[in-house]
């Protein structure tokens, strides 16, 4: 087998393992407001094929994402939490939510209802936060995506989302690995960071998506991500998180800091 054929087979295998390639049914609860609008807009820009989307109105009319075939439903005579989780249990592969603008670090992360839905969801969740300045998104969005990576499985899932968006929109994609202050002086930590970035860059190869890569040294990850987003004028940050057990939803201090301080839209892949 020639080198080109081996490369092609490796790329096909990579595509088939992507969770986005396996998504067939998406649930999009909407309650009006900028976060729900940005969530619908992001879903519409992904360019997913052969996907059935259900837009579920929660106290507001459903907001179908542009460019997709959508079934609309409305919650009636049931609480938002119970209604969304019950619908999600009907065989969906991905739940897409717009979050509130509650300040993280208090009693909730995304808002009380969204936190509870994320904790109880039977499937993967994508939570989207609108820009803090309240301005409408430009016609072409996103154009500059920042992808913080850690080398974890959830980080790879966020990378798949970022690649899909960059491919669909022709956006610039920048991957960032932050080496914390206690480790920044070690050569090994920098090499590990470069290996993580190399592994993520592979995700874009089947689609012809190139990634810029950066290792940020000696800073707190949350501060480093916010600073990099501002420095590069990014209009979307794509992050990942893993649900942890407990009475409150907690997805890590880095995410809390980014949600509190970044001004651009944020998409969080939760597994």
Buried (B, 14 or more C-beta within 10 A) or exposed (E): EEEEEEEEEEBEEBBEEBBBBEBEBBBBBBBBBBBBBBBBBBBBBBBBEEBBBBBBBBEBEBBBBEBBEBEBBEBEEEEBBEBBBEBBEEEBBBBBBBBBBBEBEEEBBBBBBBBBBBBBBEBBBBBBBBBBEEEEBEEEBBBBBBBBBBBBEBBBBBBBBBBBBBBBBEBBBBBBBBBBEEBBEEEEBBEBBEEBBEBBBBBBBBBEBEBBBBBBBBBBBBBBBBBBBBEBEBBBBBBBBBBEEEEEBBBBEBBBBBBEBBEBBBBBBBB
